[in-house]
Amino acid sequence: MTDVANDEQRILSVSTYIDAPPQKVWEILTARQEEWWCPKPRRVEIVEQDWRPGGRAAMIMHGPNGEQMPQEGVFLEVAPGSHFISTDACTVGWKPAAPFMVGKWAIEPEGEGTRYTGSAQHWTQEAYTQHKEMGFLEGWGAVAQQLKALCEA
């Protein structure tokens, strides 16, 4: 697995090879998010995923002690079989919100399998530093491994 922190562009990313065909990875990536999205013992509850630009991207992350962290945003781009991009900078109807990041989840064929990359570009240096200190590389690395395990099963 590859972890990258690009301080200049405020991008954090993780990448891993998955020994499964891209179409299988895409299906699990998008249709089974509740099974891989949060590092265990946390979990995610999908409220709505409207898979189109401007569509709602809403979920609630649940911590092991009952904590809840709702996330509300929109999809900026959805390219089936390739990637999706979302942001929390606005909500449905392009209503401005408190921006933290733009996230991108991408897959591409690699050999007999698939290269998965999850990345976050942050609006401010403070958001970038906060996400890094929250354990981005460890957390997103864990979910990449959870996704990998589901796809390779």
C-alpha positions in Angstrom: 0.0 0.0 0.0 1.2 3.5 -0.8 0.5 6.5 1.4 1.1 10.1 0.2 1.0 13.4 2.0 1.5 16.4 -0.3 1.8 19.4 2.0 2.1 21.9 -0.8 -1.3 20.9 -2.5 -2.9 19.9 0.8 -3.6 16.3 -0.5 -3.6 13.1 1.5 -4.0 9.8 -0.3 -3.8 6.1 0.0 -3.5 3.5 -2.7 -3.5 -0.3 -2.8 -3.6 -3.1 -5.3 -6.7 -5.3 -5.2 -6.5 -8.7 -6.8 -10.0 -8.5 -8.3 -11.4 -7.1 -11.6 -12.3 -3.4 -11.8 -16.1 -4.2 -12.3 -16.2 -6.2 -9.0 -14.2 -3.5 -7.2 -16.6 -0.8 -8.5 -19.7 -2.7 -7.4 -18.4 -3.2 -3.9 -16.9 0.4 -3.7 -20.3 1.9 -4.5 -23.0 -0.6 -3.5 -21.5 -1.9 -0.3 -20.1 1.2 1.4 -21.5 0.4 4.8 -19.2 -2.7 4.9 -15.9 -0.9 4.2 -16.2 2.9 4.6 -15.1 3.4 8.2 -12.2 1.7 10.0 -13.6 -0.8 12.5 -14.9 -0.7 15.2 -16.5 2.5 13.7 -19.3 2.0 11.1 -21.1 4.1 8.6 -24.8 4.4 8.0 -25.6 5.6 4.4 -28.5 8.1 4.5 -28.5 8.8 0.7 -26.1 8.4 -2.2 -27.6 10.0 -5.3 -24.9 8.9 -7.8 -24.9 11.9 -10.1 -23.2 15.4 -10.2 -25.1 17.5 -7.7 -26.6 14.5 -6.1 -26.7 14.1 -2.3 -23.9 12.3 -0.5 -25.1 11.9 3.1 -24.0 9.5 5.8 -23.6 9.2 9.5 -20.4 7.8 11.0 -20.9 5.9 14.3 -18.1 5.6 16.8 -17.7 2.6 19.1 -18.9 4.6 22.1 -22.1 5.9 20.5 -20.6 9.0 18.9 -22.2 10.2 15.7 -20.6 12.3 13.0 -23.1 13.2 10.3 -21.6 14.2 6.9 -23.6 16.0 4.3 -22.3 17.0 0.8 -22.7 16.5 -2.9 -21.2 14.5 -5.7 -19.2 16.7 -8.1 -18.4 13.9 -10.6 -19.4 10.3 -11.0 -17.7 8.2 -13.7 -19.0 4.7 -13.3 -16.3 2.1 -13.3 -13.6 4.8 -12.8 -14.1 7.3 -9.9 -16.4 9.5 -7.9 -15.7 12.9 -6.4 -17.6 14.5 -3.6 -17.3 17.6 -1.3 -18.8 18.9 1.9 -18.3 22.5 0.6 -22.0 22.6 -0.4 -25.2 20.6 0.0 -27.9 19.7 -2.4 -29.0 22.7 -4.5 -25.4 24.0 -4.3 -26.1 25.6 -0.9 -22.7 26.7 0.7 -21.6 24.7 3.7 -18.5 24.7 5.9 -15.9 23.3 3.5 -13.3 20.7 4.8 -12.3 18.7 1.7 -12.9 17.3 -1.8 -12.7 13.5 -1.8 -11.9 11.3 -4.7 -12.2 7.5 -4.8 -10.8 6.0 -8.0 -10.0 2.6 -9.5 -8.1 1.6 -12.6 -7.1 -1.7 -14.2 -3.6 -2.8 -13.1 -2.4 -6.2 -14.4 -5.0 -8.8 -13.6 -6.5 -6.6 -10.8 -7.3 -3.1 -9.8 -5.5 -0.1 -8.4 -7.6 1.7 -5.8 -6.8 5.2 -4.7 -8.6 7.3 -2.1 -7.6 10.9 -1.7 -8.7 14.1 0.0 -7.7 17.6 -1.0 -8.3 20.2 1.7 -9.6 23.7 1.4 -7.3 25.1 4.0 -3.9 24.3 5.6 -5.7 24.0 8.9 -8.1 21.4 7.5 -5.2 19.5 6.0 -3.2 19.5 9.2 -6.3 18.5 11.2 -7.1 15.5 8.9 -3.5 14.4 9.0 -3.4 14.6 12.8 -6.8 12.8 13.1 -5.0 9.8 11.5 -6.0 10.1 7.8 -3.3 7.8 6.6 -4.0 5.1 9.2 -7.8 5.4 8.9 -8.1 5.6 5.1 -5.4 2.9 4.9 -7.6 0.7 7.1 -10.7 1.2 4.9 -8.6 0.5 1.8 -7.6 -2.8 3.4 -11.3 -3.5 4.3 -12.3 -2.8 0.7 -9.5 -5.0 -0.6 -10.6 -7.9 1.7 -14.2 -7.7 0.5 -13.2 -7.6 -3.1 -10.7 -10.4 -2.8 -13.1 -12.7 -0.9 
